Amino acid sequence: MERKRPEPIRGVLATWLDESGLRTRVAQAGIIPEWPRLVGPQIASVTTPAFVTADGTLFVEVATNAWMNELSLMEPELLRAVNREPGRPRVIRIRWQLRHAR
């Protein structure tokens, strides 16, 4: 019996992501940890990105109603910022949600 050489986990994981169709979803989710860099410290301090849906909707929690109104007006600019990364699936819209006290 011939023994196979171990494969690097990176290759196995990449193959699995491709075969499962999850590569796009993982790329979309990459926006979440990059949010502060993409939108800047002021906006990042009052927002928390929650998740991205398969259709490209990014849900973001916001600290106050006033900020939610302001950010709604800034949505086109923020979409340009989050979609600046080449090769990443595009975010089509942002849905702002008031952050609930925890």
PARO-931491 format. One record per residue (C-alpha): x, y, z; residue number from 1. Coordinates in Angstrom, 1 decimal, padded with zeros to 4 digits, always signed. Each point is the difference from the previous one (the first is absolute). Layout:
+--------+--------+--------+-----+
:      u :      v :      w :   n :
+--------+--------+--------+-----+
:      X :      Y :      Z : NUM :
...
+--------+--------+--------+-----+
! end
This chain:
+--------+--------+--------+-----+
:      u :      v :      w :   n :
+--------+--------+--------+-----+
: +000.0 : +000.0 : +000.0 :   1 :
: +001.3 : +003.4 : -001.0 :   2 :
: +000.0 : +002.7 : +002.7 :   3 :
: -001.1 : +003.5 : -000.9 :   4 :
: +002.0 : +003.0 : +001.1 :   5 :
: -001.9 : +002.2 : +002.4 :   6 :
: -001.5 : +003.1 : -001.7 :   7 :
: +000.3 : +003.4 : +001.5 :   8 :
: -003.3 : +001.0 : +001.8 :   9 :
: -000.1 : +003.1 : -002.1 :  10 :
: -000.4 : -002.0 : -003.1 :  11 :
: -002.6 : -002.4 : +001.5 :  12 :
: -002.0 : +002.9 : +001.3 :  13 :
: +000.1 : +001.9 : -003.3 :  14 :
: -001.2 : -003.1 : -001.9 :  15 :
: -002.8 : -000.5 : +002.5 :  16 :
: -001.1 : +003.7 : -000.2 :  17 :
: -000.1 : -000.2 : -003.8 :  18 :
: -001.9 : -003.3 : +000.0 :  19 :
: -002.5 : +001.1 : +002.6 :  20 :
: -000.6 : +003.3 : -001.7 :  21 :
: +000.9 : +001.9 : +003.2 :  22 :
: +003.0 : +001.9 : -001.4 :  23 :
: -002.2 : +003.0 : -001.0 :  24 :
: -001.7 : +000.1 : +003.4 :  25 :
: +003.4 : -000.1 : +001.8 :  26 :
: +001.2 : +002.9 : -002.2 :  27 :
: -003.2 : +002.0 : +000.8 :  28 :
: +000.5 : -000.6 : +003.7 :  29 :
: +003.5 : +001.5 : -000.3 :  30 :
: -001.6 : +003.4 : +000.2 :  31 :
: -000.9 : -000.4 : +003.6 :  32 :
: +003.5 : -000.1 : +001.5 :  33 :
: +001.1 : +002.7 : -002.4 :  34 :
: -002.9 : +002.4 : +000.8 :  35 :
: +002.0 : +002.5 : +002.1 :  36 :
: +002.6 : +000.3 : -002.7 :  37 :
: -002.6 : +000.4 : -002.8 :  38 :
: -002.2 : +002.6 : +001.7 :  39 :
: +002.4 : +001.7 : +002.4 :  40 :
: +000.2 : +000.3 : +003.7 :  41 :
: -002.9 : +002.4 : +000.7 :  42 :
: -002.6 : -002.1 : -001.8 :  43 :
: +001.6 : -003.3 : +001.3 :  44 :
: -000.4 : +001.3 : +003.6 :  45 :
: -003.8 : +000.3 : -000.3 :  46 :
: -000.6 : -003.1 : -002.2 :  47 :
: +000.4 : -003.7 : +000.0 :  48 :
: -000.3 : -002.0 : -003.2 :  49 :
: -002.1 : -003.1 : +000.7 :  50 :
: -000.1 : -002.1 : -003.1 :  51 :
: -000.3 : +000.0 : -003.8 :  52 :
: -002.7 : -001.9 : -001.8 :  53 :
: +000.6 : -002.1 : -003.1 :  54 :
: -001.8 : +002.7 : -002.1 :  55 :
: +002.6 : +002.6 : +001.1 :  56 :
: -001.9 : +001.8 : +002.8 :  57 :
: +002.2 : +001.1 : +002.9 :  58 :
: -001.8 : +000.3 : +003.4 :  59 :
: +001.6 : +002.6 : +002.3 :  60 :
: -001.0 : +000.8 : +003.6 :  61 :
: +000.1 : +003.7 : +000.9 :  62 :
: +000.3 : +001.6 : +003.4 :  63 :
: -002.8 : +002.7 : -000.4 :  64 :
: -002.8 : +001.0 : -002.2 :  65 :
: +001.8 : +003.3 : -000.9 :  66 :
: +003.0 : -002.0 : -001.3 :  67 :
: -002.3 : -002.4 : -001.8 :  68 :
: -001.6 : +003.0 : -001.9 :  69 :
: +003.5 : +001.5 : -000.7 :  70 :
: +001.4 : -003.3 : -001.3 :  71 :
: -003.1 : -000.6 : -002.2 :  72 :
: +000.8 : +003.2 : -001.8 :  73 :
: +003.7 : -001.1 : -000.3 :  74 :
: -000.9 : -003.5 : -001.4 :  75 :
: +001.2 : +000.6 : -003.6 :  76 :
: +003.4 : +001.2 : +001.3 :  77 :
: +000.2 : -002.9 : +002.4 :  78 :
: -000.9 : -002.5 : -002.7 :  79 :
: +002.9 : +001.4 : -002.1 :  80 :
: +002.3 : -000.4 : +002.9 :  81 :
: -000.9 : -003.6 : +000.8 :  82 :
: +000.0 : -001.0 : -003.7 :  83 :
: +003.4 : +001.4 : -000.7 :  84 :
: +001.8 : -003.3 : +000.5 :  85 :
: +000.5 : -001.7 : -003.4 :  86 :
: -001.3 : -003.5 : -000.3 :  87 :
: -002.3 : +000.0 : +003.0 :  88 :
: -003.7 : -000.5 : -000.6 :  89 :
: -001.8 : +003.3 : +000.0 :  90 :
: -002.2 : +001.3 : +002.8 :  91 :
: -003.2 : +001.2 : -001.7 :  92 :
: -001.6 : +001.7 : +003.0 :  93 :
: +000.4 : +000.8 : +003.7 :  94 :
: -002.8 : -000.6 : +002.5 :  95 :
: +000.4 : +002.1 : +003.1 :  96 :
: -001.3 : -001.4 : +003.3 :  97 :
: -000.2 : +001.7 : +003.3 :  98 :
: +002.4 : -001.8 : +002.5 :  99 :
: -001.9 : -001.5 : +002.9 : 100 :
: +001.4 : +000.4 : +003.5 : 101 :
: +001.8 : -003.1 : +001.1 : 102 :
+--------+--------+--------+-----+
! end
